Amino acid sequence: MPGWISPWPTKCWLPSAPLPIWILPTGDRKLRSADHRPQACRKSFGRPGGTTTTAVADFSLDIAPGEFVTILGPSGCGKTTLLRLVNGLLKPDGGSVTVGDRTPVPGPDMGFVFQSFRLIPWATAERNVGFGLELAGVEPVRRKEIVARLLDRVGLGRSASAYPAELSGGMKQRVALARALATDPSILLLDEPFASLDAQTREIMQLELLHLWSERRATALFVTHSVEEAILLADRVVVMGAAPHSLRHIVPIDLPRPRRDEVRTSPAFIALRNELTGIIRALITEDPNSPFFNRG
Ligand SMILES: Nc1ncnc2c1ncn2[C@@H]1O[C@H](COP(=O)(O)OP(=O)(O)OP(=O)(O)O)[C@@H](O)[C@H]1O
């Protein structure tokens, strides 16, 4: 694989192949993505005073190994909660989440970028990116090589020795992305990983991510508020809405790969952008479950 080295030495375990993700009602492995079932995966949170907020409900999806799925949806509709269900930080109240053939647990085989970066404040950018490799016992020389390569790919080759407090929001976000990629995970879960970047850097990073992903083809679940970003990256765009029906639309993206900048101006891209923008707008202003129902 040109430009990408598997981080694991021979004595350590090798990363498994990209894995499927199943988010299904308990015991139903045959359900297809577009089906809606009242008992599909759901998650609620308790509130002070005894009330509950349903963050995800009626959501069923199967994601193929190596597939890139992007998630769009209005603020607060449950996108982050969905990612946290998939990485095993949260357990569903009903239904199930299966990664490969297992209930997910956070680990080096899952790369996660949190909205809040979650960098270690007392560690340099280099140490932050290499932390998972360090935990896995990858030898220092090899670790340094992998980390240097990734920092370079995210445009932070000159900031390796900087601490998080010395980095801008966009730089921290790129450190977090490099860290998620460092263990060469078979699953990538990315929660608005480019939200803090300026428009131009964001466009560069989108293509860089596509390049890195195409070398390894991890199964990717990527949350964004940008319709263009969702289309550019995805094999399928999943549109979420507010509970009780979290899964609203699944839009296949048949644009050829590899995708380059020019694709953004193609008629097919523009048609998809218009379709998805209309869907999101309708979810915000025409959905009785939306806080902005009937506005705008
Ligand atoms: N730990 C929690 N405790 C209580 N409520 C929560 C918790 N996490 C999320 N929620 C609630 O669940 C709902 C979905 O939140 P979530 O963060 O998943 O939405 P989101 O679609 O990712 O939002 P955004 O696009 O604004 O990041 C919201 O109403 C939120 O207040």
The ligand as an SDF file (V2000), in Angstrom:
LIG
                    3D

 31 33  0  0  0  0  0  0  0  0999 V2000
  -25.4790   12.0790   28.1210 N   0  0  0  0  0  0  0  0  0  0  0  0
  -26.6520   12.6240   27.8470 C   0  0  0  0  0  0  0  0  0  0  0  0
  -27.5570   12.8810   28.8130 N   0  0  0  0  0  0  0  0  0  0  0  0
  -28.7560   13.4240   28.5350 C   0  0  0  0  0  0  0  0  0  0  0  0
  -29.1620   13.7400   27.2730 N   0  0  0  0  0  0  0  0  0  0  0  0
  -28.3110   13.5040   26.2750 C   0  0  0  0  0  0  0  0  0  0  0  0
  -27.0070   12.9470   26.4910 C   0  0  0  0  0  0  0  0  0  0  0  0
  -26.3830   12.8250   25.2830 N   0  0  0  0  0  0  0  0  0  0  0  0
  -27.2430   13.3100   24.3720 C   0  0  0  0  0  0  0  0  0  0  0  0
  -28.4000   13.7020   24.9560 N   0  0  0  0  0  0  0  0  0  0  0  0
  -29.5730   14.2530   24.2780 C   0  0  0  0  0  0  0  0  0  0  0  0
  -29.8620   13.3740   23.1850 O   0  0  0  0  0  0  0  0  0  0  0  0
  -30.2660   14.1110   22.0380 C   0  0  0  0  0  0  0  0  0  0  0  0
  -29.3320   13.7710   20.8760 C   0  0  0  0  0  0  0  0  0  0  0  0
  -28.0270   14.2830   21.1640 O   0  0  0  0  0  0  0  0  0  0  0  0
  -26.8120   14.0530   20.1620 P   0  0  0  0  0  0  0  0  0  0  0  0
  -25.6420   14.7120   20.7510 O   0  0  0  0  0  0  0  0  0  0  0  0
  -26.7130   12.6140   19.8270 O   0  0  0  0  0  0  0  0  0  0  0  0
  -27.3300   14.8540   18.8680 O   0  0  0  0  0  0  0  0  0  0  0  0
  -26.5500   15.2890   17.5490 P   0  0  0  0  0  0  0  0  0  0  0  0
  -27.4380   14.9850   16.4000 O   0  0  0  0  0  0  0  0  0  0  0  0
  -25.1890   14.6870   17.5320 O   0  0  0  0  0  0  0  0  0  0  0  0
  -26.4460   16.8690   17.7730 O   0  0  0  0  0  0  0  0  0  0  0  0
  -25.4370   17.9540   17.1220 P   0  0  0  0  0  0  0  0  0  0  0  0
  -25.6320   17.8890   15.6330 O   0  0  0  0  0  0  0  0  0  0  0  0
  -25.9370   19.2530   17.6890 O   0  0  0  0  0  0  0  0  0  0  0  0
  -24.0540   17.5910   17.5620 O   0  0  0  0  0  0  0  0  0  0  0  0
  -30.2530   15.5810   22.4460 C   0  0  0  0  0  0  0  0  0  0  0  0
  -31.5560   15.9440   22.8180 O   0  0  0  0  0  0  0  0  0  0  0  0
  -29.3330   15.6210   23.6500 C   0  0  0  0  0  0  0  0  0  0  0  0
  -29.6830   16.6480   24.5420 O   0  0  0  0  0  0  0  0  0  0  0  0
  1  2  1  0
  2  3  1  0
  2  7  2  0
  3  4  2  0
  4  5  1  0
  5  6  2  0
  6  7  1  0
  6 10  1  0
  7  8  1  0
  8  9  2  0
  9 10  1  0
 10 11  1  0
 11 12  1  0
 11 30  1  0
 12 13  1  0
 13 14  1  0
 13 28  1  0
 14 15  1  0
 15 16  1  0
 16 17  2  0
 16 18  1  0
 16 19  1  0
 19 20  1  0
 20 21  2  0
 20 22  1  0
 20 23  1  0
 23 24  1  0
 24 25  2  0
 24 26  1  0
 24 27  1  0
 28 29  1  0
 28 30  1  0
 30 31  1  0
M  END
$$$$
